[in-house]
């Protein structure tokens, strides 16, 4: 060992003792947390931060190496490491751990300086790491990505998706480190769910090496060795739960059990530390939450191009595909990369033309939706405008928790959902996504956009190209007539200026107001025009943002005495619920009649399924007449 290396080992070893003291103190002072795994990983984390490229004074440095901690419950180890590295005062993390209003939460959050990804949902950290590793290539900024995981976590299926993806794209700038202390909440990992971790990773195309996770020289040499392979590398780190305190070592209960004051005093003596509980409890009592500002912005600079005018019946998904392909064609030299992620559905979601124009930016994930959702979200945090297109049941229903994680991480993902609602007809109830609005309603940072026809879709996609934040764009499968004015000109003409939250008044009327979103729009228009011929004049409003109805138009509609809502979506939590909530908020009480899906439907032709649900033109007319 070289003298400089020996000096480094001594320094890391000394810091590891301080970190273990901090881990035990903060978990005792909060009477909650996970000290055992924090103690088994701390030598690895400290060694890692002594060799990676990072700058505590500039945590967002573009070429920094990224560290993703997938098992976010080891937050005490993460906070201790980052505090000792100078990202913040360690005393604050100790005193404020798990304290309401503090950034030092029970599981690590991206708001903490030095934390790259909010984690806690085991099994998704590797997916996030692959997104950031791929971003290095797309942005042409070289850096390495490290992901720390637990051994019990290896039981999660999403890891296999992420491993295959990393191997396919040859992401050899990723190093995964598994904390192999062989204990989880219920005891030995070999009893809870036996598996051969090394062979599993090797089978998916990773290089695997093993190390002693408490031997600092071995850790340092293993981290260096990991960069000598052409494929991504996994390091299996043999560690000891509760390492450093004899009565904690190899005891599964310390996965999530903390020490009392007396036990802490004994543990700190073994670690050569001083019990300062009184000091930290005083700091905790004096804590006052601070308003913090975080810049997670995305600033794309795309040319939106010329809108397309569709004159004949077309499907919204084809218009989406044409629009994103055109954006790729005219923005080849844009500062911000434009990426489309696919899950083996390019032919159905119409992204094949984009793949032809921009093959390097077309990311084929295969049938791995859980991974796709998290990887795409992480990719979007790296200055990349990311669109992921999938069927409704997969892109929001199947991966709801992954999208929730994206929301928590302030990502900028544009999820384009095709095949939503009963409009998928023959595919049957398993594929009829009738809850995409109600699911998105629970995601505080997501917006929903539902175009009415191909022209509207084109305008929305071009508008969306330069927007930060998370959006769901939803559309059915079928071809739809072009929405037209009374004079038969297209409503969403070339001069239409889309604005989020502005509803579109398609027809005037004073006998009532019909509000519609999504694929039923042409049927609603036909119904309203038929009623006009009978002398019944119903106002028709199209809502492209079903979570946020146009309040000005809604206030006016309420004066007509009755409002109808129409949607290819469950009547619970969709457009009708948004209207109801808004009316209550404005203290208005017109009659509200919801037309939507009231049960799981059958498999059949779209017209037949719509008729069953009461969403066909004749049923719309019948419902309106019955309630006027």
C-alpha positions in Angstrom: 0.0 0.0 0.0 1.3 3.4 -1.0 1.9 6.0 1.8 -0.8 8.3 0.3 -3.2 5.4 0.3 -2.4 4.5 3.9 -3.1 8.1 4.8 -6.4 7.9 3.1 -7.3 4.6 4.8 -6.5 6.2 8.2 -8.6 9.2 7.4 -11.6 7.1 6.2 -11.4 4.8 9.3 -11.4 7.8 11.6 -14.4 9.3 9.9 -16.2 5.9 10.0 -16.0 6.0 13.8 -17.5 9.5 13.9 -20.2 8.5 11.4 -21.2 5.5 13.5 -21.5 7.7 16.5 -23.7 10.1 14.5 -25.9 7.2 13.2 -26.6 5.9 16.6 -27.1 9.3 18.2 -29.6 10.5 15.6 -31.6 7.3 15.6 -31.8 7.3 19.4 -32.7 11.0 19.6 -35.6 10.4 17.2 -36.5 7.0 18.7 -36.9 5.7 15.2 -34.8 4.8 12.1 -32.6 2.1 10.8 -29.2 1.9 12.5 -28.2 -1.7 11.6 -27.9 -1.3 7.8 -26.5 2.2 8.2 -23.7 0.7 10.3 -23.0 -2.0 7.7 -22.8 0.4 4.8 -21.0 3.4 6.3 -17.5 2.2 5.4 -18.5 1.8 1.8 -20.2 5.2 1.6 -17.3 7.1 3.1 -14.8 5.3 0.9 -16.9 6.0 -2.2 -17.1 9.7 -1.4 -13.4 10.0 -1.0 -12.7 8.8 -4.5 -15.6 10.0 -6.7 -15.7 13.3 -8.5 -17.9 15.6 -6.5 -17.9 19.1 -5.0 -19.9 19.9 -1.7 -19.8 23.6 -2.6 -21.4 22.8 -6.0 -23.7 19.8 -5.6 -25.2 20.2 -9.1 -21.8 20.3 -10.9 -22.7 18.8 -14.4 -19.8 16.3 -14.5 -20.1 15.1 -10.9 -20.3 11.4 -10.3 -23.8 10.4 -9.1 -24.5 8.2 -6.0 -28.0 6.7 -5.8 -28.9 5.1 -2.5 -31.8 2.7 -3.4 -32.2 1.4 0.2 -33.1 4.9 1.4 -33.8 3.7 4.9 -30.1 3.9 5.5 -30.5 7.7 5.6 -28.5 8.0 8.9 -25.5 6.7 7.0 -26.1 9.0 4.0 -26.6 12.0 6.2 -23.5 11.2 8.2 -21.4 10.8 5.1 -22.6 13.9 3.4 -22.2 15.9 6.7 -18.6 14.7 7.1 -18.0 15.6 3.4 -19.1 19.2 4.0 -22.5 19.3 2.2 -24.1 20.6 5.4 -23.4 20.7 9.2 -23.6 17.1 10.5 -24.9 18.4 13.8 -28.1 19.6 12.0 -28.7 16.2 10.6 -28.2 14.5 14.0 -30.5 17.0 15.8 -33.2 17.2 13.1 -33.3 13.6 12.0 -36.9 12.6 11.3 -38.2 15.9 12.8 -41.2 17.5 11.2 -40.2 20.3 9.0 -36.6 19.2 8.6 -35.1 18.1 5.3 -33.5 15.1 7.1 -36.4 12.8 6.6 -36.6 9.1 7.5 -35.9 8.1 3.9 -33.5 10.2 1.8 -35.0 13.1 -0.2 -33.7 15.0 -3.2 -34.0 18.2 -1.3 -31.0 17.3 0.8 -27.7 18.7 -0.7 -25.8 15.8 -2.2 -28.8 13.4 -2.5 -29.5 12.7 -6.2 -32.8 10.7 -6.0 -35.5 10.4 -3.3 -35.7 6.7 -2.4 -37.3 4.3 -0.1 -39.3 2.2 -2.5 -36.9 -0.8 -2.7 -36.0 -2.0 -6.1 -36.2 1.2 -8.1 -32.8 2.8 -7.4 -31.0 0.8 -10.1 -33.6 2.0 -12.7 -33.0 5.6 -11.7 -29.2 5.0 -11.9 -29.5 3.7 -15.5 -31.4 6.8 -16.5 -28.7 9.0 -15.1 -26.0 6.8 -16.7 -27.7 7.0 -20.1 -28.0 10.8 -19.7 -24.2 10.9 -19.5 -24.0 9.5 -23.0 -26.9 11.6 -24.4 -25.5 14.8 -22.9 -21.9 13.9 -23.8 -20.8 14.6 -20.2 -18.7 11.8 -18.9 -19.3 10.7 -15.3 -19.9 7.6 -13.2 -23.0 6.4 -11.4 -23.0 4.3 -8.3 -26.0 2.7 -6.7 -26.1 1.3 -3.2 -28.6 -1.5 -2.5 -29.6 -3.9 0.2 -29.4 -7.6 -0.1 -33.0 -8.2 0.8 -33.9 -5.7 -1.9 -32.5 -8.2 -4.5 -35.8 -10.0 -4.2 -37.6 -7.2 -6.1 -38.5 -8.0 -9.7 -37.8 -4.5 -11.1 -34.1 -5.1 -10.5 -34.0 -7.7 -13.2 -35.6 -5.2 -15.6 -33.0 -2.6 -14.8 -30.1 -5.1 -15.1 -31.1 -6.2 -18.5 -31.5 -2.6 -19.7 -28.0 -1.6 -18.4 -26.5 -4.6 -20.1 -28.3 -3.9 -23.4 -27.1 -0.3 -23.5 -23.6 -1.2 -22.3 -23.8 1.3 -19.4 -20.4 0.5 -18.1 -20.3 3.8 -16.2 -22.6 2.1 -13.6 -21.3 0.4 -10.5 -23.9 -1.3 -8.3 -22.9 -2.1 -4.7 -25.0 -4.6 -2.7 -24.7 -4.5 1.1 -24.6 -8.2 1.8 -25.1 -8.3 5.5 -27.5 -11.2 4.9 -30.2 -9.9 7.3 -33.6 -8.3 6.6 -36.6 -7.4 8.8 -37.8 -11.0 9.2 -34.3 -12.5 9.7 -31.9 -14.2 7.4 -32.3 -13.4 3.7 -31.7 -17.1 3.0 -34.8 -18.0 5.0 -37.1 -15.2 3.9 -36.4 -15.7 0.2 -33.4 -17.7 -1.0 -31.6 -16.6 -4.1 -28.2 -16.6 -5.7 -27.4 -13.0 -6.0 -24.1 -13.2 -7.9 -25.3 -15.7 -10.5 -28.5 -13.7 -11.1 -26.5 -10.5 -11.9 -24.0 -12.5 -14.0 -26.9 -14.1 -16.0 -28.1 -10.6 -16.9 -24.7 -9.6 -18.3 -23.0 -7.9 -15.4 -19.5 -8.3 -14.2 -19.6 -9.4 -10.5 -16.8 -9.0 -8.0 -16.9 -9.5 -4.2 -15.2 -7.5 -1.4 -15.0 -7.1 2.3 -17.3 -4.1 3.0 -15.4 -3.1 6.1 -11.9 -3.4 4.8 -11.1 0.1 3.6 -8.2 -0.9 1.3 -10.3 -3.7 -0.2 -13.2 -1.3 -0.8 -11.0 1.3 -2.5 -9.3 -1.3 -4.8 -12.7 -2.8 -5.7 -14.1 0.5 -6.6 -11.1 1.0 -8.9 -11.4 -2.5 -10.4 -15.0 -1.9 -11.2 -14.0 0.6 -14.0 -11.8 -1.9 -15.8 -14.7 -3.9 -17.4 -16.6 -3.3 -20.6 -20.0 -4.1 -19.0 -21.6 -2.7 -15.9 -20.3 -4.0 -12.6 -21.9 -5.2 -9.4 -19.8 -5.4 -6.2 -21.1 -7.8 -3.6 -20.0 -6.3 -0.3 -19.8 -8.7 2.6 -20.7 -6.7 5.7 -22.0 -7.1 9.2 -25.3 -5.7 10.4 -24.6 -3.2 13.2 -20.9 -3.3 12.6 -18.8 -1.6 15.3 -20.9 -2.3 18.4 -20.7 -5.9 19.7 -24.2 -6.3 21.0 -25.7 -5.0 17.7 -23.6 -7.1 15.3 -25.5 -9.7 13.3 -28.8 -8.9 15.1 -31.7 -8.6 12.6 -33.7 -6.5 15.1 -31.4 -3.6 14.6 -32.5 -3.3 11.0 -35.3 -1.0 12.4 -34.8 -0.8 16.2 -32.9 2.0 17.9 -31.0 2.1 21.1 -32.2 3.6 24.4 -30.1 6.1 26.2 -28.3 3.5 28.3 -27.5 1.3 25.3 -26.3 4.4 23.3 -24.0 5.3 26.1 -22.4 1.8 26.0 -22.2 1.8 22.2 -20.5 5.2 22.1 -17.9 4.0 24.6 -17.1 1.1 22.3 -16.7 3.6 19.4 -14.5 5.9 21.4 -17.1 8.7 21.4 -18.9 10.9 23.9 -22.6 10.9 24.6 -23.9 14.3 23.7 -27.6 13.5 23.8 -28.3 16.6 26.0 -26.7 18.9 23.4 -28.6 17.5 20.5 -31.9 17.3 22.3 -31.5 21.0 23.0 -30.8 21.7 19.3 -33.8 19.6 18.4 -36.1 21.5 20.7 -34.8 24.9 19.3 -35.3 23.8 15.7 -37.5 26.0 13.5 -38.4 24.9 9.9 -36.7 27.0 7.3 -38.1 27.8 3.8 -35.8 26.2 1.3 -35.7 26.8 -2.4 -34.6 24.0 -4.8 -33.9 24.5 -8.5 -35.0 21.3 -10.3 -35.8 23.2 -13.5 -35.7 22.0 -17.0 -35.2 24.7 -19.7 -35.7 23.2 -23.2 -35.2 25.4 -26.2 -37.0 23.6 -29.0 -38.4 25.1 -32.2 -42.0 24.0 -32.2 -42.4 24.0 -36.0 -45.4 24.5 -38.1 -48.7 23.0 -37.0 -50.4 20.4 -39.2 -54.0 20.7 -40.4 -55.9 17.4 -40.5 -59.0 17.7 -42.7 -60.2 14.1 -42.5 -60.8 11.6 -39.8 -57.7 10.5 -38.0 -56.5 9.0 -34.7 -54.9 11.1 -32.0 -52.0 8.7 -31.6 -50.9 9.1 -35.2 -51.0 12.8 -34.8 -48.9 12.5 -31.7 -46.4 10.3 -33.6 -46.2 12.8 -36.5 -45.7 15.8 -34.1 -42.9 14.2 -32.1 -41.2 13.1 -35.2 -41.4 16.6 -36.7 -40.0 18.0 -33.5 -37.0 15.6 -33.8 -36.5 16.5 -37.4 -36.3 20.3 -36.9 -34.4 20.2 -33.6 -31.4 18.1 -34.4 -29.1 20.8 -33.1 -31.1 21.8 -30.0 -29.2 22.2 -26.8 -31.7 20.0 -25.0 -31.8 16.4 -26.1 -35.3 15.1 -27.1 -35.8 11.4 -26.1 -38.7 9.0 -26.7 -38.9 5.8 -24.5 -40.8 2.8 -25.8 -42.0 -0.5 -24.2 -42.3 -2.7 -27.3 -45.3 -0.7 -28.6 -43.9 1.7 -31.2 -46.2 0.4 -33.9 -49.2 1.0 -31.7 -48.2 4.2 -30.0 -46.9 5.5 -33.4 -43.3 6.4 -32.4 -41.7 4.5 -35.2 -41.1 7.6 -37.3 -39.3 9.3 -34.4 -37.1 6.1 -34.1 -36.1 6.4 -37.8 -35.3 10.1 -37.5 -33.5 10.0 -34.2 -32.4 6.4 -33.5 -29.9 7.3 -30.8 -32.6 9.1 -28.8 -35.2 6.3 -29.2 -34.8 4.1 -26.1 -36.4 0.7 -26.5 -37.0 -0.8 -23.0 -39.0 -3.8 -24.0 -41.9 -5.1 -21.8 -40.5 -3.6 -18.6 -42.9 -0.8 -17.6 -41.8 -0.5 -14.0 -38.2 0.1 -15.0 -39.3 2.4 -17.9 -41.3 4.7 -15.6 -38.4 5.3 -13.2 -35.6 5.3 -15.7 -37.5 7.8 -17.8 -38.2 10.0 -14.8 -34.5 10.0 -13.8 -33.5 10.7 -17.3 -35.7 13.8 -17.3 -33.9 15.2 -14.3 -30.7 15.4 -16.3 -31.7 18.2 -18.7 -33.4 15.9 -21.2 -36.9 16.4 -22.4 -38.2 12.8 -22.1 -41.4 11.4 -23.6 -42.5 7.9 -22.6 -45.4 6.5 -24.6 -47.4 3.5 -23.5 -50.9 2.1 -23.2 -53.0 3.7 -20.4 -53.2 0.6 -18.3 -49.4 0.3 -18.3 -48.2 3.9 -18.2 -50.3 5.0 -15.2 -52.3 2.0 -13.9 -49.5 -0.6 -13.6 -46.8 1.8 -12.6 -48.8 4.2 -10.4 -46.3 4.0 -7.5 -43.3 4.6 -9.9 -45.1 7.7 -11.2 -45.7 8.8 -7.6 -42.0 8.5 -7.1 -41.4 10.6 -10.2 -43.7 13.2 -8.7 -41.8 13.2 -5.4 -38.5 13.6 -7.3 -39.7 16.6 -9.3 -39.1 15.0 -12.6 -40.1 16.3 -16.0 -41.6 13.3 -17.6 -44.1 13.5 -20.4 -46.1 10.3 -20.4 -48.2 9.9 -23.6 -50.9 7.3 -22.9 -52.7 5.9 -25.9 -55.5 3.2 -25.8 -57.2 4.8 -22.8 -60.9 4.2 -21.9 -63.5 1.9 -23.4 -62.2 3.0 -26.8 -59.9 0.0 -26.9 -63.1 -2.1 -27.2 -62.2 -5.6 -28.1 -59.2 -5.7 -25.8 -61.6 -6.1 -22.9 -61.7 -4.8 -19.3 -58.1 -5.7 -18.5 -56.9 -3.1 -21.1 -59.8 -0.6 -20.9 -58.0 2.0 -18.8 -61.0 3.9 -17.2 -59.2 5.5 -14.3 -56.3 7.5 -15.8 -57.7 10.9 -14.6 -58.6 9.7 -11.1 -55.1 8.1 -10.6 -53.3 11.2 -11.8 -55.5 13.3 -9.5 -53.5 11.9 -6.6 -50.2 13.0 -8.0 -49.8 16.6 -6.8 -47.3 17.6 -9.5 -48.9 15.9 -12.6 -51.1 17.6 -15.2 -53.4 15.8 -17.5 -54.0 16.7 -21.2 -56.7 15.1 -23.3 -56.9 16.2 -26.9 -60.2 16.1 -28.8 -58.9 15.3 -32.3 -55.8 15.0 -34.4 -55.4 18.8 -34.8 -55.8 19.3 -31.1 -53.2 16.6 -30.5 -50.7 18.3 -32.8 -51.1 21.7 -31.1 -50.8 20.1 -27.6 -47.6 18.2 -28.3 -45.9 21.2 -29.9 -46.9 23.3 -26.9 -45.7 20.7 -24.5 -42.2 20.4 -26.1 -40.9 23.3 -24.1 -42.6 22.8 -20.8 -41.0 21.5 -17.6 -42.8 19.3 -15.2 -44.8 16.0 -15.4 -47.7 15.6 -17.8 -50.0 12.8 -18.9 -51.3 13.1 -22.4 -54.2 10.8 -22.9 -55.9 9.5 -26.0 -57.9 6.5 -27.3 -57.1 4.1 -30.1 -59.9 4.9 -32.7 -59.9 7.3 -35.5 -62.0 10.3 -34.7 -63.8 12.9 -36.8 -62.3 16.4 -36.9 -64.0 18.7 -34.5 -65.7 21.5 -36.5 -67.4 24.8 -36.0 -71.0 25.4 -37.1 -69.7 26.5 -40.5 -67.8 23.2 -40.8 -64.3 24.7 -40.5 -61.9 22.9 -38.2 -62.2 24.3 -34.6 -58.5 23.5 -33.9 -57.3 25.3 -37.0 -53.8 26.4 -37.7 -54.2 29.6 -35.7 -55.5 27.9 -32.6 -53.4 28.9 -29.6 -53.4 26.2 -26.9 -53.4 27.3 -23.3 -53.4 24.9 -20.4 -56.6 25.1 -18.4 -58.6 27.0 -21.1 -61.7 25.0 -22.1 -63.1 25.3 -25.6 -66.6 26.5 -26.3 -67.6 24.4 -29.3 -71.3 25.3 -29.3 -73.4 28.0 -27.7 -76.6 27.2 -25.8 -78.9 28.3 -23.0 -80.8 25.2 -22.1 -77.9 23.5 -20.3 -74.2 22.9 -20.6 -72.4 19.6 -21.7 -68.8 19.3 -20.7 -66.8 16.6 -22.4 -63.2 15.3 -22.4 -61.5 12.6 -24.5 -62.8 10.3 -27.2 -66.6 10.9 -26.6 -66.2 14.5 -28.0 -67.4 13.7 -31.6 -70.4 11.8 -30.2 -71.2 14.7 -27.9 -70.9 17.2 -30.8 -73.2 15.1 -32.9 -75.7 14.9 -30.1 -75.7 18.6 -29.4 -76.2 19.4 -33.1 -79.1 16.9 -33.3 -80.7 18.5 -30.3 -80.4 22.0 -31.9 -82.5 20.7 -34.8 -85.2 20.0 -32.3 -84.9 23.4 -30.8 -82.9 22.3 -27.7 -79.8 24.4 -27.5 -77.2 22.8 -25.3 -73.8 24.6 -24.7 -70.9 22.2 -25.6 -67.6 22.7 -23.8 -64.5 20.7 -24.5 -62.1 20.2 -21.5 -58.5 19.4 -22.4 -57.3 19.7 -18.8 -59.8 17.5 -16.9 -58.1 18.1 -13.5 -58.5 21.8 -13.8 -61.8 23.0 -15.4 -62.0 26.5 -16.9 -63.5 28.3 -13.9 -64.8 31.3 -15.9 -66.7 29.1 -18.3 -67.9 26.9 -15.5 -69.3 29.8 -13.6 -71.2 30.8 -16.7 -72.4 27.2 -17.3 -73.8 27.0 -13.8 -76.2 29.8 -14.6 -77.9 27.6 -17.1 -79.2 25.4 -14.3 -77.8 22.0 -15.4 -74.4 20.7 -16.3 -73.7 17.4 -17.9 -70.3 15.8 -17.8 -69.3 13.2 -20.4 -66.1 11.1 -20.3 -64.7 7.7 -21.3 -63.7 7.2 -17.8 -65.2 6.1 -14.5 -67.6 8.6 -13.1 -65.5 8.5 -9.9 -62.6 10.9 -9.9 -62.7 12.0 -13.5 -64.0 15.2 -15.2 -67.3 15.0 -13.4 -65.6 15.0 -10.0 -63.4 17.9 -11.1 -66.5 19.9 -12.0 -68.3 19.0 -8.8 -65.3 20.0 -6.7 -65.0 23.3 -8.6 -68.7 24.1 -8.3 -68.6 23.5 -4.5 -65.5 25.7 -4.3 -67.4 28.5 -6.0 -70.5 27.9 -3.8 -72.6 27.1 -6.9 -75.2 24.4 -7.0 -76.6 23.6 -10.5 -77.8 20.1 -11.2 -74.9 17.9 -12.3 -75.4 14.8 -14.3 -72.4 12.5 -14.8 -72.1 10.4 -17.9 -69.3 8.0 -17.8 -68.3 4.4 -17.0 -70.1 2.8 -14.0 -68.6 -0.7 -14.1 -66.0 -2.8 -15.9 -67.1 -3.3 -19.4 -67.1 -6.2 -21.8 -65.0 -7.0 -24.9 -66.6 -5.8 -28.1 -66.6 -3.3 -30.9 -66.2 0.3 -29.6 -69.7 1.4 -30.7 -71.3 -1.6 -28.9 -69.3 -1.0 -25.7 -70.1 2.7 -25.8 -73.8 1.9 -26.2 -73.6 -0.4 -23.2 -72.0 2.4 -21.2 -74.5 5.0 -22.4 -71.8 7.0 -24.1 -73.1 6.7 -27.7 -74.9 9.6 -29.4 -78.4 8.3 -28.9 -77.8 7.6 -25.2 -76.3 11.1 -24.7 -79.4 12.6 -26.3 -81.7 10.5 -24.2 -79.9 11.4 -20.9 -80.0 15.1 -21.7 -83.7 15.1 -22.5 -84.5 13.0 -19.4 -82.8 15.6 -17.2 -83.8 18.9 -18.7 
